[in-house]
Amino acid sequence: MNRSVILTCAVTGAGDTTGKNPNVPITPKQIADNCIEAARAGASVAHIHVRDPETGGISHNIGRF
């Protein structure tokens, strides 16, 4: 039996998560810090959405990736 486990952490959530929880990271530094914290806690993958630092909403601006 294979007992390998891959933990994925979605640190930015999806959709309008900042409207539901003010603790969702929005700036690139906050997102990176949360990804590092998740990795230290055992996550193998960090699934993120780029955020607009001014609105907290999802950004499709290529420059923010």
Phi, psi and omega in degrees: 000133179278122181250016177291138181232135174244120178263130177247137180237125178261087188290335181259358182066199179222154178063219183272057181286334179291332176287336180266332182214112182291353181272357179293130181292141180238323182280157178305320180294316178299316180297314180298316179299319179292324177294318178295317178298318178296319179297318179295333179276355175118359179290140178266333185227138173247116178264120183231159169239135178287135183250152171276114184300337181279324184252338185082353180281170178296139179246139174249016180285116182303327180295340180272348178280000000 
